[in-house]
Amino acid sequence: MNHENTAHGDSVRESSGISNADGPIIANATGLSGFPRLDSFRYRAEVDYLEVRVGLNRASNHDTVRRKTFATYVKSLDAGPGGAATQFRIRFDDPASREQLTRTLEILRLHYGGFSLEPRLEKIEIAFDCYSRTQCKADLKKMTERLFRKGAEYCSGNIRMTRKFGEVEWAENYPIFKAKLDQGFTIVVGDSDANIAQRIYCKTTDQGGKPLPEDQHRARREVTLKGLALDEAGTAFQSLLIDDSVPWKFEALSKWFRFREVKPGVACTPLQRMALGWQVLQGVRNPRRPGRRVYDRRSQADTALNELARDSLRELSRRFSATKWSRH
């Protein structure tokens, strides 16, 4: 059974209504009218994929390890002559539960006589999805825009748009940005080799470009963590593969799904709005409190959307721990 979070009725606080006769100017300026109501969507967080590094007591090869798991992809890390290896990086797409992972790793442990290197999480991608209740394509595109424009935390100023591998473009103004969203471009944030990356897009296809049913289309905001970024997330994502006493706490990542908006009544010209967008909503690092930001007084938290995102992450923690799974 799927569990989604929902905003209800008139209690949902919407955009402040700042407008411009010629339309908005910059993609990340907020407080603009025209966004669909939050209660016209349902919400869900997912583990899109994760990667685990493991060392085996006996040599094997990537094909054999993949056949013994439900892994999407297995890479040998210390392959010798003939391709035999003892260390592997294993990728699991759409893992349903912690139980699914631990059972699979237990199969490897028993088959290969134990681990020379205990399983360790090396990379994880979490997604926050917004589904239109009426499968309205226009609403999904506007929500995708909202997930970007109202974002309060970005890992980098390197922001570009892409539609396929090797195709990278930048949007210098709002009309170009809007046109590219309508064409199916994905907003990508962060350097390709960085420990943190983000993507915002309207998801209409599955892996390999296969079209999804319309009721599975959604506006999506993703964060991918690896290396030091996982370490900074704390114990929530370390030792969790081998220590059942350590709970999964996906809400520990809620800062990547936090949103702000320009306060109601803040009037500005198009040029002022261009300056407001990034500076006001992103804030600046607080030198006195590492990891914290100081935000412009002209902005405020988008409380309704923040609560929906955090509740979705909490529900993912509960669902990921509680789901029962069988290999057969």
C-alpha positions in Angstrom: 0.0 0.0 0.0 1.3 3.4 -0.9 1.3 6.2 1.7 1.4 9.8 0.5 1.3 13.1 2.4 -1.4 15.5 1.4 -2.1 19.2 2.1 -5.8 19.9 2.9 -8.1 22.6 1.8 -7.8 26.3 2.4 -5.2 25.8 5.2 -2.6 25.5 2.5 -0.6 28.8 2.2 0.0 29.7 -1.4 2.2 32.2 -3.3 2.2 35.8 -2.2 0.9 37.1 -5.5 3.8 39.4 -6.6 3.3 39.6 -10.4 4.5 41.4 -13.5 2.4 42.1 -16.6 5.1 40.7 -18.8 5.5 37.5 -16.7 8.2 36.6 -14.1 11.8 37.5 -15.0 14.1 35.0 -13.3 13.7 31.3 -12.7 14.3 31.3 -9.0 12.4 34.4 -8.0 9.5 33.4 -5.8 6.3 34.9 -4.3 4.8 34.9 -7.8 1.2 34.0 -8.5 0.2 31.1 -10.8 1.3 28.0 -8.9 -1.3 25.3 -8.5 -2.7 24.6 -5.0 -0.7 22.2 -2.9 -3.8 20.1 -2.2 -4.1 19.3 -5.9 -1.0 17.0 -5.4 -0.1 13.9 -3.5 3.4 13.5 -2.1 5.9 10.7 -1.7 9.6 10.3 -1.0 11.6 7.4 -2.5 15.1 5.9 -2.5 15.9 6.1 -6.2 19.0 4.0 -5.9 22.0 3.3 -3.6 25.4 1.8 -4.0 27.2 -0.5 -1.6 30.9 -1.5 -1.5 31.7 -4.9 -0.2 34.7 -7.3 0.0 34.2 -11.0 -0.3 36.4 -13.7 1.3 36.5 -15.7 -2.0 37.1 -14.2 -5.5 34.2 -14.0 -8.0 33.2 -11.8 -10.9 30.7 -9.1 -11.5 28.2 -11.3 -13.5 28.1 -13.9 -10.7 27.6 -11.4 -8.0 24.8 -9.7 -10.0 23.0 -13.0 -10.5 23.0 -13.7 -6.8 21.4 -10.3 -6.0 18.7 -8.1 -7.3 21.3 -5.5 -8.2 21.0 -3.4 -11.3 24.7 -3.1 -11.8 27.9 -4.6 -10.3 31.4 -3.3 -10.8 34.6 -5.1 -9.9 37.0 -2.9 -8.0 40.2 -5.0 -7.9 39.8 -7.3 -10.9 42.9 -9.4 -11.8 43.6 -11.7 -14.7 40.5 -13.3 -16.0 38.3 -10.7 -14.2 38.3 -12.4 -10.8 37.9 -9.9 -7.9 37.1 -9.7 -4.2 35.8 -6.2 -3.9 32.7 -4.9 -5.7 30.5 -1.9 -5.9 26.8 -3.0 -6.1 24.0 -0.7 -7.3 20.4 -1.3 -6.2 17.7 0.7 -8.1 14.4 1.4 -6.3 15.2 -0.8 -3.2 11.9 -1.6 -1.4 13.2 -2.0 2.1 16.1 -2.4 4.5 15.2 -6.1 4.8 15.6 -6.5 1.1 19.2 -5.2 1.3 20.2 -7.1 4.4 18.8 -10.4 3.0 20.7 -9.9 -0.2 23.9 -9.1 1.6 23.4 -12.2 3.8 23.2 -14.4 0.7 26.5 -13.0 -0.4 28.1 -13.5 3.0 27.0 -17.2 3.2 28.0 -18.0 -0.4 31.4 -16.5 -0.2 32.3 -17.5 3.4 32.0 -14.0 4.9 33.2 -10.5 4.1 36.8 -9.3 4.0 35.3 -5.8 3.9 32.0 -5.1 5.6 29.2 -3.7 3.4 29.4 0.1 3.4 27.0 2.6 1.8 28.9 4.7 -0.8 26.2 6.6 -2.6 22.5 7.2 -2.2 19.9 9.2 -4.1 16.7 10.3 -2.5 13.7 11.8 -4.4 10.7 13.9 -3.3 7.8 13.4 -5.8 4.7 15.4 -6.3 1.9 13.7 -8.3 -1.0 15.7 -9.8 -4.3 14.2 -8.6 -5.9 15.0 -12.0 -2.8 14.1 -14.1 -2.7 17.7 -15.2 0.4 18.2 -17.3 0.4 22.0 -16.8 0.2 21.6 -13.0 3.2 19.2 -13.1 5.3 21.6 -15.0 4.4 24.4 -12.7 5.2 22.3 -9.6 8.6 21.4 -11.2 9.2 25.1 -11.6 8.2 25.6 -7.9 10.5 22.9 -6.6 13.4 24.8 -8.2 12.4 28.4 -7.8 11.5 28.1 -4.1 14.5 25.9 -3.2 16.3 27.2 -0.1 19.4 25.0 -0.3 21.5 24.3 -3.3 24.9 22.5 -3.2 26.5 24.7 -5.9 26.1 27.7 -8.1 26.8 25.5 -11.1 23.2 25.2 -12.4 22.5 24.1 -15.9 19.8 22.3 -17.9 20.2 19.1 -19.9 17.9 16.7 -21.8 20.4 14.0 -22.8 23.9 13.0 -22.0 26.4 15.6 -23.3 23.7 18.2 -23.9 24.2 21.1 -21.5 22.5 24.5 -21.8 22.0 27.6 -19.6 18.8 29.7 -19.3 19.7 33.4 -19.2 16.1 34.5 -18.5 12.7 33.2 -17.5 11.2 32.7 -21.0 14.2 30.5 -22.0 14.0 28.6 -18.7 10.2 28.0 -19.1 10.6 26.9 -22.7 13.3 24.3 -21.7 11.2 23.0 -18.9 8.3 22.5 -21.3 10.7 20.7 -23.7 11.5 18.1 -21.0 14.9 19.5 -19.8 16.3 18.6 -16.4 17.7 21.2 -14.0 21.1 19.9 -12.8 23.0 21.4 -9.8 26.6 20.7 -8.8 29.8 19.6 -10.5 29.8 16.1 -12.1 32.5 14.8 -9.7 31.1 16.5 -6.5 30.0 14.7 -3.4 26.5 16.3 -3.6 24.4 16.7 -6.7 20.7 17.8 -7.2 18.2 17.4 -10.1 14.8 18.9 -10.6 12.6 17.7 -13.4 9.2 16.4 -14.5 9.5 12.7 -14.6 7.5 11.1 -17.4 9.8 8.1 -18.4 11.3 5.3 -16.5 14.8 3.8 -16.9 15.8 3.5 -20.5 13.3 6.2 -21.6 10.3 3.9 -21.4 7.1 6.1 -21.0 5.4 5.9 -17.7 1.6 5.7 -17.3 0.1 9.2 -16.8 -0.8 8.6 -13.2 2.9 7.9 -12.5 4.1 11.3 -14.0 5.4 13.6 -11.2 7.4 16.7 -10.4 10.6 15.5 -8.8 13.5 17.0 -6.8 16.4 14.7 -6.1 19.6 14.8 -4.0 22.5 12.4 -4.5 25.1 12.0 -1.7 28.4 10.2 -1.7 31.8 10.4 0.1 32.2 13.1 2.6 28.6 14.2 2.1 27.4 10.9 3.5 29.8 11.2 6.4 28.4 14.6 7.2 24.9 13.2 7.2 26.0 11.4 10.4 25.2 8.0 11.7 21.8 8.0 9.9 23.6 6.5 6.9 26.6 4.6 8.2 26.6 1.1 9.7 23.0 0.8 8.8 23.6 -2.1 6.5 25.0 -4.4 9.2 23.6 -2.9 12.4 19.9 -3.3 12.9 19.9 -1.1 15.9 20.7 2.0 13.7 17.5 3.3 12.3 17.1 4.7 8.8 16.5 8.5 9.2 15.8 10.0 5.8 14.4 13.1 7.4 18.1 13.8 8.3 18.3 15.0 4.6 15.3 17.4 4.9 17.5 20.5 4.4 17.8 19.5 0.7 14.0 19.6 0.4 13.5 22.9 2.1 11.7 25.9 0.5 11.3 29.6 0.9 9.3 32.4 -0.6 9.3 36.2 -0.9 7.1 37.6 1.8 3.6 38.9 0.8 3.6 42.6 0.1 7.2 42.8 -1.0 6.9 44.9 -4.2 9.7 45.1 -6.6 10.5 46.0 -10.2 11.7 43.4 -12.7 15.3 44.4 -12.1 14.9 44.2 -8.3 13.2 40.8 -8.7 16.2 39.5 -10.6 18.4 40.5 -7.7 16.0 39.2 -5.1 15.6 35.7 -6.4 18.8 33.9 -5.6 20.1 36.2 -2.8 16.9 36.4 -0.8 15.9 32.7 -0.9 19.4 31.1 -0.7 20.7 33.2 2.1 24.4 33.3 3.1 26.5 31.1 5.2 26.6 32.0 8.9 30.3 32.2 9.9 29.3 32.0 13.6 27.2 28.8 13.2 28.7 26.4 10.6 26.1 24.6 8.6 23.5 27.4 9.1 22.4 30.2 6.8 21.2 33.7 7.4 18.2 34.6 5.2 17.0 38.0 4.0 14.2 39.5 6.0 12.2 39.9 2.8 11.8 36.1 2.6 10.0 33.5 4.8 9.9 29.7 5.0 7.4 28.0 2.7 6.0 26.2 5.7 3.3 24.2 4.0 5.7 22.7 1.3 8.4 22.2 3.9 6.1 20.1 6.1 4.9 18.0 3.2 8.5 17.2 2.2 9.6 16.4 5.8 6.5 14.3 6.4 7.2 12.4 3.2 10.8 11.7 4.3 9.6 10.5 7.7 7.1 8.2 6.0 9.9 6.8 3.8 11.9 6.0 7.0 8.9 4.2 8.4 8.1 2.4 5.1 11.7 1.4 4.4 12.0 -0.2 7.8 8.6 -1.9 7.9 8.2 -3.3 4.4 8.3 -7.1 4.2 10.1 -8.6 1.2 10.7 -12.0 -0.4 13.1 -13.0 -3.2 10.4 -15.3 -4.6 
